[in-house]
Amino acid sequence: MLEVKFKLLEHPFYRAWEDGKVSINKLAEYGYSYYDFIVKIPVYWNKVLESFSVSDYWIVEEEKNHIELWKKWICKLPKPEKYPILYELLDYFDSLEPSELAGAIYSFEIQQPEVAVFKKECLMKYYNFKEQELEYFDEHMKEEKHIKIGKKIFDNFANKEEFEKAFHKASEIIYKSLDNFL
């Protein structure tokens, strides 16, 4: 289907994380900053499903459950006094029309299985997390159903040009949002 040009695992922040070179404070900034985005994912899915009259609302509920799982792992980190608000990322996703939003979400979802494996392994290896604290990542290793919904929307409902354009732009914005933590 579509190929991601801005692969998250190639970003310097994740390269440093892979080597255990991200400080616990930077990791906390990352976790708390991305919480705002994680909270919006069910809202984005809901908007897409409603717009195309797709009845797969289970995905919204699943994404709502993921919010608590994200909080579970970041609460093990020291709460930063301040951390970056990812305005560009949030504003971009908030501004999208349904076909665009579907493409943007899809660009995030298709990278999740590989990214989740990576994060979980590194958190356990370098940051002393226990497996039971990292359920968020276990859930995101199994994103096949989410990816299938994105493909279904692309194939059957979305304006393909708008979907593809937002897919590529969102992958770039998500990638560049990691610059906040270097």
N, C-alpha and C positions, 0 to 999 in steps of 0.2 A: 504494500500500500504506500504509505508515506515514510520517508526516512528523516530522522532527526539530524539536523546539521550541528546543533549545539548540544552535545552529549554531556550530561551532568557529571558523569564519572571522569570526564577529561578536564573538568575545571580545576584550577590550582588549589582551591579550598579543599575539594575532595581528595586531590592527590596528597595534600598535607595530612588530611585526616587519615588516609590510608597508611601513612607512615607514623601515626601517633604524634604528629607535630602540631596539632591544633590544641591550643591551651583549653583548659576546662572552662575558662571564662568566655572564650570565643565560641566554644561549643554551646554554652548557655545562651549567649546572645543569639546564635543561630536558632536554637530550639524555641526560644521565646518569640523571636521575630517571625518565624514561620507559623507559629500558632495562629496568628491572624489569618493566614492563607488557608490553613487546615480547616478552620471554622467556616470559611466561605465555600469550601468544596461542595457540601450538600446543597447549599443555596444555588450554586452554579448548575449542578446536575438537575435540580428541581426546575430551574428556568428552562433548560434545554428540553427536558421531558414534557413539560407543560406546553411549550411552544410547538412541539411536533406531535402532540397527543400520543406519546409513547408511554405505555403503562408500566414500565419497569421501575416503579417507585421503590422497590426494595433497595436499589442502589443509594437512594437518598438516606434511607434509614441506616444502611451499612456505613455510609460516610459520616453520619452523625455519631455513630458508635466509635468511629476512628478518632474523633475529637478527644474523647476520654482516654483512649489509648496513647495518643500523643502526649497528653498532660501527664500520664503515668510515668513516662520516661523522662520528660523534662523536669518534673518535680524532684528528681534525684540530683539535679544540677543546682548550683547556687543561683538564686534569682538575681540577675544583673540589675544594677541601679538604673541603667538605661541600656537600650538596645535599639538597633535601627528599625524603623517602621518601613516596610517594603512598599512604599507608596506607588512606585512605578508598576510593580507587579499587580498590586490590588486594583489600582486605577484602571490598568489595562483590562483585566478580566471583568471588572465592573462595567466597563463601557461597551462590551461586545454584544452584538445581536446574536440570536440563537445559533445560526450556522457557524458563525465565528467562534462563539463560546464553546460549541461542541468540538471544534478543531483545537482550540486552546486546551481544553480539558484532556482531549485525546493525547496531545503532545506530552502532557504531564503523566497520564496514566500508563502509556506504553513504556516509559522509563522506570516505573516503580518497581517491578520485580527485581531487576538487576541492582538498582540503587538500594533497595531494602536489604538484600543479602549483604551487600557491601557495608552498609551502616551497622547492621547488627553485628557482623563479625568484628568490625573495628571497635565498636562500643564495648564489646566483651573483652577484646584483646588488650586495648590500651586504656580504657576508662573504667574498668572494674564494674561494669554493669552485669547483672545476672539475667539469664535467659528470660525469666518470668517478668522482668521489667520491660521487655522489648517486644511485647505482643503487637504493637503497632506495625513493626517491621515484618513479623510473621504474616500478618494480614495482607501486607502489600507485596509479599512474595507470590501471592495467589491472585493476581489482578486479571486473570484471563477473562472472567465474566465482565469486568468493567471495560476491558479492551474490546470485547465482542460487542458491547452496547455502543461504544464509540464507532466501531466499524459499521454496525447496523444503521446508525444515524447517518453516517457518511453515505452509505450505499443507497438508502431508501428515502431520506428526508431532507438532508442539508443541501444548501447551495454549495456545490463542490468547490467552486473558485473561492468563496468566502471561507469555507472550512480550511482549505489548504493554506491560504494566505495567513490565517490566524494560527494555524498549526505551527508554521515556521516562525512567525513573529513571537508567539508565546514561548516556544522552546528557547529562543534567543533571550527573551526577557527573564525567564526562569533561570537560565544559565547565568546571565549577568547579575541577577540579584545576589548570587553567591559572592560577588566582589565585595559586598558589605562586610564580609567576615575575614577578609585577608589582612 
